[in-house]
Amino acid sequence: MSTDTPDDDDVAERIEHVRVEDEMEQSYIDYAMSVIAGRALPDVRDGLKPVHRRILYAMHEDGITSGSGHRKSSSIVGTTMGDYHPHGDSAIYDALARMAQDFSMREPLVDGQGNFGSIDGDPPAAMRYTEARMSPIAEELLDDIEKDTVDFASNYDDRLQEPEVLPSAFPNLLVNGSSGIAVGMSTNVPPHNLGEVVDATIELIENPDATVEDLMEHVKGPDFPTGANIVGRNGVHQAYKTGRGRLRLRAKFETDEEAGRIVVTELPYQANKARIIERIADDVNEGEIEGIRDLRDESDRDGIRIVIELKRDAMVDVVKNQLLESHLETTFGVINLALVDGQPRVLDLKETLQEYIEHRREVVRRRSKYDLGEAEDRAHILEGRLKALDNVEDVVEAIRNSDDRDAARAMLQEEWAFSEEQAAHVVRMQLGSLTSMERASIEEEYEDVQATIDRLETILGSAEELDQVIVDELEAVAEQYGDERRTGFIEDTGSVTHEDLIPESEQVVVMTEDDYIKRMELSEFRAQNRGGKGIIGTGLKEGDAVASVFVANSHDYLLCFTNHGQVYKLKTYEVPEMSRTARGKSAVNLLDLDDDEQIESVVNTADIEHDGEAEEQQFLTMVTRGGYIKRSGVSEFQNILSTGIRAISLEDGDRLADVEVTDGAQDVVIATRNGMSIRFDETEARAMGRTARGVRGVDLEGDDEVAAVAGIDESRNSWLLTVTENGYGKRSDLDAYRVQSRNGKGLIDIKTNERNGGVTALDAVGPGDHLVTMSEQGQIMRCPVEDLSIVGRNTMGVTVMDLEAGDRVAAVDVVDAERIESDDEE
């Protein structure tokens, strides 16, 4: 037995040599185009992807219309998969289910019965449980498909024909939108209001030179099925002009300040309600959102209703903005990408409508040709019937004498010039149709058919008439299915922060030795004459005492320096506002302090100039109880962590005494508890990093320690003010303090005898400034600094504040004249 073996040369000739990279490139391009055209992108003409088009066509072919009964979804999916869409059943069912979701589609194309999913993200029930049929508006997409209005192609196995596009009686791409991810590109077309889109389409038909701006007079913006609001119009304009844009979508909600609640009634498109509620609850539990005490989902079939109950002291606008920033506002990225002649293109609003109009013109033109042919065929038959009636007796006699039907047809064609179609029809006529009444009916029908022919010929012969047909049909669709806009527009007014809701005013901030802190309006403490007892400024728990007091604007940032050499940053309004008799709130709730860490000094950043070069030349000048001084540039304190940062290194047993803002060209005065003072140029203490200890500023004797430091600005300051712990004080001219070198013993500033006690505070003051003095037991007094007599150094001073027995001055702050005038104006 012999076998034929191929010749090696023949085999070699049939082998084609191809570069691997070229083959991979071409194969990938073929795959990409298959995904782009056959799966992921909608056609600009009917706005459908192949899967949606095939589902609707399969339902149409099976007669599952809006007037029929519902059919099991599994049956529809099976027909679609078996006849037209050779892909997985889950992908087909997902597409079917989405077309039935009124929260996904602006005009649902499927009328579903059963569970087709929810806005909470619940999936549809299994396809064997749900039923579906076409919605009425879906039939508008397929209307006249039998009249050769669109091209058909063979299905995947060449058994059947399927439409390449649907006739689409309305611009479905814009009305229902589309989203999909292809290879290397994606589309995200938002849904729109049917009436607005139809109006814009008619405008473009009647005025082809209309601009995008002209069309936007009709199409105000996307109209999402879930309603909500679009924030601002810039994103809409950009999307319509370029085909790409970003829209900010915001939930609709109502605020009831009396009841203390926020009620959400509409959510942004494609938002998951259950997930939003869960994330809000998580943020409340983690402290990211403050002021919410309860959260309920009261939504039902009538609509969305999320109730957010607020705490009594919550600021509604602040909570609202926290919710908007994280949960109730989303972004929709518009990418108006669709297939045009099988190629993906990004289209602006006008181009999208132009493509639809051209498609619709082609559909109406082809339909008119089809209808004209049908009408002409009918007119031809009617002419034959009328001719037969004109010769009815002879025709009947001739047919009676014919051997068979074929002979009768031949005789009619030969004797009276009937066409073959006419002769066949006459032969099949019943005798009853030969009555005079039937003749009248035929003549009437013939006139109607002739009128139809004339009308169709007019449409085919006139572009204006054809366009008018399109306009009339669009208006009919809009009238039948159109509704009001659901999505509104709101202006972008920006976020309202906690700070925005707090009026600017001067505040008195009080801290105790046990680190209780609070603030009060400075206006609560009217100016008195020196020597008064003042009024109660804070309540104290047993064993506690006032440690410091200072005045700051409610919007100022405060730098809080501690005994550990750390510095923290705090906004004045973050300090709880309380009554004069209240104790305050523990500072550990505001600052991340260690157990044994206490606030020693506070600097108001309002005293720092924030204008570039001036800021670079400013310093925080720190002095310690042990006599050290250190200057560090303010720029080193710009990024302060919530856990604080190192401000100064301290020797064992030393503590921070005071901090002052200086400008690099000032003199500083250090005051000691025993009444000594030393004035020197601040540059004698060179600028150092934050972690440095500093250099000696004053040479202390015995058990003396530093009480305070002051920076002298001779353009504003006229005197040095000193206050002692027993409530005495004085003003002295600056000239009384000669400039020395640092680390000297200095000069006597004030007598610290038994009457005066030790020095508590020293500051540089000017005309119009006020002195705020607070005792350890919580009494506070405010008086003009000019009430204190001007005396020389080494004097006793006068009574500043009349203290109760056993009480002492705890802290002093000076409010400059400008801040007092500003607060009075407010």
QUIJOQUI-V834930 format. One record per run of one state. SS is the DSSP state (H for helix, E for strand, - for the rest). FROM is the first residue (numbers start at 1). LEN is the number of residues. If there is no record, write none. Layout:
((SS;FROM;LEN) (SS;FROM;LEN))
This chain:
((-;1;7) (H;8;7) (-;15;5) (H;20;21) (-;41;2) (E;43;1) (-;44;6) (H;50;12) (-;62;9) (E;71;2) (H;73;11) (-;84;5) (H;89;12) (-;101;9) (E;110;4) (-;114;17) (E;131;4) (-;135;1) (H;136;7) (-;143;2) (H;145;3) (-;148;4) (E;152;3) (-;155;6) (E;161;3) (-;164;8) (H;172;5) (-;177;1) (E;178;4) (-;182;4) (E;186;4) (-;190;4) (H;194;13) (-;207;5) (H;212;4) (-;216;13) (E;229;3) (-;232;2) (H;234;9) (-;243;1) (E;244;7) (-;251;1) (E;252;5) (-;257;4) (E;261;6) (-;267;6) (H;273;13) (-;286;6) (E;292;6) (-;298;2) (E;300;1) (-;301;2) (E;303;1) (-;304;2) (E;306;5) (-;311;5) (H;316;11) (-;327;2) (E;329;7) (-;336;1) (E;337;4) (-;341;2) (E;343;4) (-;347;2) (H;349;42) (-;391;1) (H;392;9) (-;401;4) (H;405;12) (-;417;3) (H;420;9) (-;429;2) (H;431;4) (-;435;1) (H;436;26) (-;462;1) (H;463;19) (-;482;6) (E;488;3) (-;491;8) (H;499;3) (-;502;4) (E;506;7) (-;513;3) (E;516;6) (H;522;3) (-;525;10) (E;535;2) (-;537;9) (E;546;8) (-;554;3) (E;557;6) (-;563;3) (E;566;6) (H;572;3) (-;575;2) (E;577;1) (-;578;7) (E;585;2) (H;587;3) (-;590;9) (E;599;6) (H;605;3) (-;608;5) (H;613;4) (-;617;2) (E;619;6) (-;625;3) (E;628;6) (H;634;4) (-;638;7) (E;645;2) (-;647;9) (E;656;7) (-;663;4) (E;667;6) (-;673;3) (E;676;6) (H;682;3) (-;685;2) (E;687;1) (-;688;7) (E;695;2) (-;697;1) (E;698;1) (-;699;7) (E;706;7) (-;713;6) (E;719;6) (-;725;3) (E;728;6) (H;734;3) (-;737;2) (E;739;1) (-;740;4) (E;744;1) (-;745;2) (E;747;2) (-;749;1) (E;750;1) (-;751;8) (E;759;7) (-;766;4) (E;770;6) (-;776;3) (E;779;6) (H;785;3) (-;788;2) (E;790;1) (-;791;4) (E;795;1) (-;796;2) (E;798;2) (-;800;9) (E;809;7) (-;816;1) (H;817;9) (-;826;1))
